[in-house]
Amino acid sequence: MANFICPNCSNRLTSSERTAGFGTRPKSCPKCGFGFLFELLDDYYPAPTAA
């Protein structure tokens, strides 16, 4: 299971696919529409509301 984070809005999501379908386009953020997401090796970042 891969963990992704958006560099624009800090939205995190978990997905089993690195690309949507069989295309070569990288995943984009479903919340803000930013063009790509960073894949995290481990989901060790605290949630935005955990303060």
N, C-alpha and C positions, 0 to 999 in steps of 0.2 A: 504494500500500500504506500503510495507516494504522498507526501505532504507538500503543498504549494503555498506561497505567500505572494501577495501583490505588492510591488514596490511603491505603488501610487496611493492606495487606500489602506494598506496593511490587512486586507481581508485574507483569511486563511481558509483553505479547503483541503479535503482529503479525496484522492481519486485513485482508482486502480489503473487509469490510462494516462499516458503522458501526452498523447495527441488525440484529438477528437476524431474518431473514425480512422480511416486509413490515410488521411491527408498528411502533408508535411508541415502544416501550419502549427505553431506552438499554441498551447492553451492560452486563452485570454481570460481576464477577470470577469466573472458573471455579474459582479456588483457595480463596478465603475466602467467596465469596457476597455481597460488598459490592455495594450497589445500583447503582453507576455507576462508570465509568472515565473518566479524563482522556485526551484525545487529544493526543499530542505532535506538534509540527510536524516535528521531527527527532528521531531516536533518538540523542541525544548523551549520555545519562546512562550512566555506567559500570555494568557488571553488579554485583550485590550482592557477588559473590565476588572482584571485581577490586580487591584492596587490597594 
